[in-house]
């Protein structure tokens, strides 16, 4: 399914040039598996979704031909692919920490970007954590829902089936200079390939940000200043931000700018490519837990108003949804309905939808 920007009645999203939407403004999406049954796709169509982030676990399926097959199937339900999730080239310790196998991992990432471009998929989220996403397991939130929690005194990293634990997850302390050198080496390889393929890459914040974990500083994508420096090193219109509101809230004041200031800064730079719309109970260093959108310490109405203020034309998704009675569909429907209402409210307050 090619991307034809001349098609009547279609809009190219300004956040990621080359994507199309039925209308301008803030768009809604969610995650699905490439093996999602038709019933699930029908459910998303009933919710009025425009975009999906398709997670593909089978390495053999990561090629443009298969991506096109998935696009054709989704189109029957009025859905488009915003992003393909490939965990093999996301949070890659070999790249972040310059471990043996780095060159092969970088080449795998570059080939992934080329395959996306060949399939007409114009966006990818990339995370640069060297020892995974850290948490302290689960806790109980409103109504007894199961929710992720994180305590700096008792946490482990997890990614793609691997556990990272202890004060030194890779046997030693890493310096900030090492991590910056490793990132610079990587991103200079990525930029020309991404530009040639027409693919835009939004870099996800560290989860959690700010504090060193397992001997690895979280200095690149764990602070506002780190993001600024990283984007300057990339020096490309194709490298920007996947802003996870929840991660930014986890860092709190230590991020160096609050989440509303981050939206204004990256949005006005044309660097805000995608938004993960979630909330947490409180910032670090105190232990926190993930919450329903309306139950954390951030007023998410203000977040949506700020996205509208910067005229964000891109996708927002619910993320890390607490597990409600009724299964995944219950929490997803609740979150998306709340988000859709906030979009409508923010548009009305700004004088109407664009």
C-alpha positions, -999 to 999 in steps of 0.1 A, spaced: 0 0 0 19 30 -12 17 65 3 2 89 -23 2 124 -10 -18 136 -40 -48 115 -31 -78 139 -27 -91 144 8 -60 132 25 -37 151 48 1 145 53 8 146 90 33 174 96 48 155 125 61 129 101 62 139 64 49 112 42 22 99 65 -15 104 56 -45 110 77 -82 116 70 -80 149 88 -54 173 103 -46 174 140 -40 150 168 -46 114 157 -53 83 179 -36 49 177 -26 18 197 -4 -13 196 -14 -46 180 4 -78 171 7 -87 134 -12 -118 143 -42 -99 158 -75 -116 148 -101 -99 127 -123 -94 158 -96 -72 174 -92 -52 142 -129 -47 141 -129 -35 177 -103 -9 168 -123 2 138 -154 5 161 -133 27 184 -126 50 155 -88 45 154 -67 57 125 -33 42 133 -17 11 147 18 3 159 23 -33 147 46 -55 169 62 -83 148 82 -108 169 92 -132 142 126 -120 128 118 -138 95 88 -115 89 108 -82 91 109 -74 54 91 -50 31 70 -77 14 55 -89 47 49 -53 58 29 -47 27 8 -78 34 0 -64 69 -8 -30 54 -33 -45 29 -50 -65 57 -53 -35 80 -67 -13 52 -98 -35 51 -105 -22 86 -97 14 79 -63 12 98 -29 24 87 6 15 101 23 43 119 51 22 132 65 -14 130 79 -27 163 110 -48 160 124 -57 194 156 -71 179 168 -35 170 153 -16 200 171 -11 233 202 -28 219 229 -31 246 256 -39 220 249 -5 203 245 16 235 274 1 253 297 -8 224 297 -45 232 309 -73 209 285 -76 179 279 -39 177 285 -37 139 261 -65 132 234 -49 153 239 -15 137 236 -31 102 204 -50 113 189 -17 124 199 0 91 184 -28 71 152 -25 91 150 12 82 155 4 45 128 -22 46 104 3 62 112 28 35 106 3 8 71 -5 23 62 32 25 62 32 63 77 66 73 82 63 110 100 43 136 104 46 174 139 38 187 150 34 223 186 36 233 186 20 268 216 -3 275 200 -24 302 163 -24 296 132 -9 312 134 -9 350 106 -16 375 100 -32 408 72 -55 396 36 -47 402 13 -31 427 -24 -23 431 -39 9 419 -75 23 418 -100 -4 422 -73 -30 427 -60 -28 391 -25 -43 386 0 -16 377 38 -14 372 57 2 400 93 14 404 115 19 435 151 29 430 161 7 460 145 -25 446 143 -26 408 155 -47 378 158 -40 341 139 -61 316 140 -62 278 131 -88 252 132 -117 276 164 -106 293 168 -95 330 193 -69 341 200 -69 378 225 -58 404 246 -27 410 266 -34 378 246 -51 351 275 -53 327 303 -58 352 315 -22 355 306 14 357 302 32 323 310 69 319 288 95 303 315 102 278 315 66 267 278 66 261 279 98 242 307 85 220 287 53 213 256 72 204 275 96 181 290 66 163 256 50 159 236 80 149 261 91 122 256 57 106 218 60 108 212 95 95 221 90 58 202 57 57 171 72 73 172 102 50 176 81 19 148 58 30 125 86 39 120 73 74 117 95 105 130 82 138 116 93 171 138 85 201 120 73 232 130 86 267 149 63 291 124 44 313 129 55 340 151 85 332 176 106 351 193 82 375 221 57 367 209 22 369 231 -9 370 262 12 365 249 28 333 241 66 333 208 77 318 222 109 305 213 110 268 176 104 268 170 109 305 171 147 306 160 177 285 196 188 280 205 153 269 178 153 242 189 186 230 225 175 226 215 142 210 194 159 184 222 184 177 246 155 171 222 139 147 217 172 128 189 157 107 153 165 101 147 127 102 158 123 138 134 136 165 114 126 196 89 100 206 78 118 237 66 93 264 47 116 288 49 89 315 87 86 313 90 124 315 67 125 345 88 98 362 119 121 360 100 151 374 121 182 380 153 164 375 145 163 337 155 199 335 122 210 319 86 199 326 67 179 301 47 209 289 79 229 282 93 198 264 62 196 241 65 233 233 102 230 226 102 199 205 69 207 188 79 241 176 112 226 164 93 201 142 109 173 162 79 158 180 70 127 160 49 106 183 34 108 218 29 81 245 0 94 265 2 80 301 4 91 337 22 81 369 15 87 406 45 109 414 81 116 402 113 100 413 132 97 436 102 84 456 87 51 444 60 56 418 34 35 401 17 38 367 -19 50 368 -50 55 347 -47 86 326 -69 106 350 -54 93 382 -18 104 382 -1 136 393 -3 153 359 -34 170 346 -35 153 312 -60 179 299 -31 204 301 -9 180 281 -35 178 254 -40 215 254 -3 220 249 -2 195 220 -30 215 204 -11 247 211 19 236 191 -5 223 164 8 188 167 -2 167 137 8 132 147 -2 101 166 -8 97 203 -12 63 219 -22 50 253 7 31 269 12 7 298 -25 6 305 -34 -8 340 -50 -42 338 -88 -37 343 -115 -63 348 -126 -75 314 -92 -79 299 -71 -57 277 -100 -43 256 -116 -27 288 -85 -7 296 -79 2 260 -114 14 254 -114 34 286 -81 51 277 -89 59 241 -123 73 250 -107 95 276 -81 106 251 -106 113 224 -126 135 247 -95 154 257 -87 160 220 -122 173 214 -120 195 244 -86 209 235 -98 216 199 -130 233 211 -110 255 235 -87 265 207 -115 275 184 -124 242 167 -107 213 150 -82 222 123 
